[in-house]
Amino acid sequence: MPAEYEGGAIATDRDDLIERLRLLRLHGMTKTAADRHREGYAHWDVTMLGWKYNMDNIQAAILMPQLRRLEAKLHERERLAGRYIEILSGISGGADAV
């Protein structure tokens, strides 16, 4: 999935990654800017080095149709990978080296 301009999107079904990814997207801070604004000053920590990427509405609009094709694209990549493995399996250092 392409990352559009300065930001992007990450999709995961791994629960062990969700909180870490949420922290990373906020520079590693435990409170979002909206939380800090809404709640007034309340202590927050930077628990790890993170990044700050923004996706605007135009970038999101470009991404949405790509998300609808995500499963089909994944299946196509898996099909092509299988084909490469099949073709390269007879070559020394081919698919067996992967």
Secondary structure, 3 states (H helix, E strand, C coil): CCCCCCCCCCCCCCHHHHHHHHHHCCCCECCCHHHHHHHCCCCCCECCCCCCCCCCHHHHHHHHHHHHCHHHHHHHHHHHHHHHHHHHCCCCCCHHHC
